[in-house]
Amino acid sequence: MKRKISFVLTMAALIMSLTDFSSLTDTDPLESALLVSAMSIGQTDGEYDIGFIYADYSAEAGKNEYKIVKYSSDSVGGCISGAERTLQAKIYFGQMDAVFIEMDVFGDEKIYRDVINCLERNPYMGYSIYVYGFDGDIDEFNGKIEEKDEKYVKFLEDIIIREPMKGAFDAHLLDIVSAYSDYAIPVITPLGDDMVGKMYVMNGNKYISQADSGYFRPYGILNDIDGRYYYETPLGEFYTDKVRTRMSYDGGMSVTVFVDIDFSSMYLNGYTSLQGKMISVSERQFSEAVKKDIYGLIDHMKRSRCDMTGIKEYMHRFHNAEYADMMQSGRDIVTDGYFEVVVRSKFINNGVMY
């Protein structure tokens, strides 16, 4: 009988030693993981230099202190696994909001493609990640964060905590992987007062040119993507509520771009007759301002031979025969076409953005 009890106790001890009861505890597995807020990506001699940016919650209460774990490898996956070995913790990307990429990566088509493919394939990374370029060595960007540079930390927090709310100075990963042709990446510039001073124009994985950051506004409007536009008036700041864009092929090499904008102001729920006249003037001024910017974008588009209006896709889809004739005769609708821009603005007296 004693032998039987001893055997049962031995088997019970063996089962207890082989059984993982961690799932029955209240411990959150994320507590032992590194929750990454952003990534910085550079390259040196074909190797990836990646920084994993995270918030140190052990810092002084009320302040977010950002730290960086850096690792270099011949692949993005190698950087991730190497950093995890260094940390002895799993890196969790579910809360990542931004990726900062140095200029050299954009100039290398293969490396840039690998970076985008890795971001796209990772099941824990959402398409809402903001993608930015950095006009310089990525070590300089990392250094600004580690030195707690006020301007850089505030920019980082605007993305991670509040998210961009004003202007179209952002590009999502979804914009990149679903782009038919050309798209723009906002670029952080170390010099100057503005964090974003230019944009890189890309075609698929290939870098085409760079442009002034002022082209973000019409680019967003033309693509119906975050078509935010702000306009200062004596009555306060007006902003777009809704933007509707369409293109019309007028025959030959002529195209008309129609932009209809509803705009309002949170500070003007009702207005007097005098203010009404000022609003009528503002509608015309708003239209002219948008029109001027779009013409500026078209001029840049022609000089750099990049199709940021999507006119080639439009022609291929709706006027395929005419487009085929153009290509056979060596004419390019982007560089050789005549574009007319018609902007119609209307003030919506609701005071609420929708």
N, C-alpha and C positions, 0 to 999 in steps of 0.2 A: 504493500500500500504506500509506504514511504517512497519507494522507488518510483511509483506512478506519479505521486505528487511532485517529486523532484523533477521528473521529465516534463510535466506540464509547466512548471515554473521556468524551466530552462527554455522551453519553446516560446513562452510568453515574453521572456526577456529578449530573445532573438528577434521576435516580431517587432517589439518596441524599438529595438536598435535599428531596424531596417525601414521603419515607417517614418515618412516625413509628415509631421503634424503642423508644419508652418502655415498651411492653408487654413488651419483652425484657429490661428491667433489673430489678434487685432492689428498686427504690424502691416503697414502699407509698404509694398515692395518699392514704391517710388521714393520712399524716404531714404533708401540707400543708393538711389540713382542720381546722376547729374542731369538736371533739367536745363537744357540749353535754350537760351533766348535768341541767339544769333550765331552765324558762322562768318569768319573772314577767310577768303581763299586767295592764295597767291601761288606762284610757281617759280622754282629756281632750277635751271638746267634739266627741265623735264620732270622734276619732282614737285609734288603738291605740298604747299605749306598752308596748313589749315589751323585756324584758331577757333576754339569752341568757347563762346562767350556766355557766361552765366551770371546770375544775380547771387551775391553772397548774402543769404538771409541772416547770417550771424552778425552782420554789421550793425552799426548804431541804429536804434529804432527810428523809423520815419525816413530813413535814407536807403536808397538802393545802391549798393556798391558792386560794380561789375568787374569780374575777373576773367582771365583767359587761360585756357589750357591749350598749348600749341604742340603740334606734331607734324613731322614731315615724312612722306612716303611716296612710292611710285604710283599710288592709286588713292582715290578718295576713301575707299573701304579700308585700305591699309592705315590711313590716318585715324579713322574712327576706332578700329580695333587696337591700334597702338596707344591711342589716348586712353582707352578703357583699361588696358593693361597697366599704364602708368598710374591711373587713378584708382585701380582696383575697384571699379564701379561701372555700371552700365550707363551709357549715354542715352538719354531719352529726348527725342526730337518732337514730341507731341505739342510742345508749347513754343516751338521756334517760330519767330516772326520775320526774320530778315536774313539775307545773305549779302555780304559785301565782297566784291570780286575786283582784283586789281587789273589794271589796263593790259598787262602782258598776257593775262589769260584770255581776254577778248581778242587779242591779236593772234592767238594760236587756235586755229579752228578745231583741231582734234581735242585739245585739252578742254576747251570751252564746251564742246559737245559732250565729253565725258562727264563734266560737272553737271550740266543740265540733265543728262540722262540719269545720273545718280540721284539727283534731287527728285526727279519725276518718279523713279521706281521705288523710292523708299516709302513703304506703306504708312509710316508715321509722320510724314511731312505733308502738310496740306497745300493745296494750290494757292492759298491766300498768302503765301510767303512773299514778302517784298524783296525785290532784287535790285541792288545798287552796284554801280561801278565805283572804283576809287582811282583817281588820277594820281598815281604814285605807287611806291612800294607798299605792300600790305603791312609790312612791319611798322611803317609810319602810322598807319591807321590803328594797329594794335597798341602802339605806344601811346597814342592820344587817349585811348580808353583806359589803359593801365595807369596813366598819369592823372586820371580823373579830370581831363580837360573839360571845362564846363560846357563849351559849345558842342562837343562831340557826345558827351553824356546826355545832354538835353535832347539832342537829335535822336539818340538811341532810345531814350525813354518815350519820345513822341511816337515812335514806331511800335515799341513793345507794349507800352501801357495805354496810351491814348489812341494810337494808330493815326495815320495821316488823315486829316479832316478838311484841310484847306488847300485848294490847288490840286493839280494832277501830277505832282512830283513823285510818282511811284509807278512801278511795273510789277505785276504779279507773275509768279511762275506760270500760271495758267495762260497769261497773255503770250508768254514765250513759246510754250509747247503747242499752243493752238494757233499760232500766227500763220497766216497763209503766205505772207511774203515778208515785208519789212516791219520792224517794230523799233521802239526806242527804250533805252535803259538810262535812268537818271544817274548822274555822276557826281560824287562828292569831290570837291576841290579843296585842297588844304589851304590855298591862298584865297583871300577875299572874305567879305562879310557873310555872304550866302553860302550855306553848306552845299547846296546843289547849284552848280554854276554852268553845267553843260549837259548834253546827253549824247550817248553813243547810238548811232543808227546801225542796226544789224539786219542782215538778210539770212534767215535761218541761223546757222552757226558762224556766219562770216561777218566780220566787222567791215562796214562800208565807209562811214564818215562820222564826224562829230558836229554838233550844232549847239547854238546858244539855248539855254534853258527856257527862254521865253517861248519857244515853240511847243512846249508841253501843253499849253492851254488849247490852242487850235487842234493839236494832234488828238487830245482826249475828246474834243467835241466832234471831230471828223469821224472818229471811230465809235461814237456813242459809248465810250468807256469813261466812266467818271468824268463826264463832261462839265466839270465845275469851272465856273468863270466868275471872277469877282470884279466889281467895278465901283470905284469910289465916286460919289456924287455929293452935292451940297445937302442932299437929304439923308446921307449916310451911305452905308455899303449895301449894294445890291448883289445878288448872287443868282446863279442859274438854278432853276427847279427842274426843268425838263428840257432835253435837247433832242431834236429830230433832224437827222441828216439824210439826204438822198442825193444821188448824182443822176444827171441826164445827159445822154450822148446826143449831141445836136447835129451829127453828120460831119463828114470830113474828119478834121482833127479837133473839133470843138466839143468841150464838155462844160456843163454848168453844175456847180456844187450849190445845193440849197441847204441852208441851215435855219431851222426855226427854233427859237429859244423863248421859253417862259422864264421870267425871273421875278424875284420879289425881295422884300426886306423884312427881317424880323422886327424892325423898329418902326414900321409904318403900316399899322393895321387899318388906319383910315387917314384920309388926307383932304385938305381944303382945295378949293378951285385953283388957287395960286400954285399949290403943290402939284395939282393935277397937270398944270401946264409944264411945270418943271419935269414931271414924269414923262410927258410926251417928248420933251427935248432929250431926256435921258434914254428913252427907247431908241431914238435916232443915233445918239452918241454910242450907246451900247452896241448897236448893229455895226456902226462904222469901225469901232474898236476891234470887234471880232473879225470883220471883213479884212481889215488891215493886217491882222496877225495871220490869217489864213493865206492871204496873198504872199506874205513873207515866208510862210512855210512852203508854199508852192515854188517860190523862187529858189529856196534852198534845195528842194526836191529836184528841181531841174539841174542845178549845178552839180549836185552829188549823185545824180542818177539813181535816186532811191524812191520807191513808190509808197509813200506814207498815206496816200489817200485811198489806196486799194483800187485804183482805176483799172489796173490790168486784170484783176479778178472780175471786176464789174464787166469789162468789155468781153472777157472770155466767156462769161456766163450768159450775158444778155445780147451781145452783138458779136457773136463768134465769127461770122463770115467777114464782117468789116475788119475785125481785129486780125484775122488771118491774112487779109490783103495788106494791112499795115506792115505786118512782120515780113511778108514776102518782099515788099518794096523797100525794106530797111528803115521804115519809119517807127519811131518810138513814141507812143502816146504820152509818156511821162515827160520826155525832153522836148518833143516837137509839138505837143498839143497846145491848144489855146484854152485856158481855163477862165471861166467867169464865175464869180462868187456872189451869191444873193443871200443876205442874212436878214431875217425878219425877227424882231424882238417884241415881246409883249409883256407888260408888267401885270402880274397876278396879285390882286389886293387880298392876299390871305395871311401874309406874315408868318406862314409856316412852310418849312421846306419839306417836300415830299418826294 
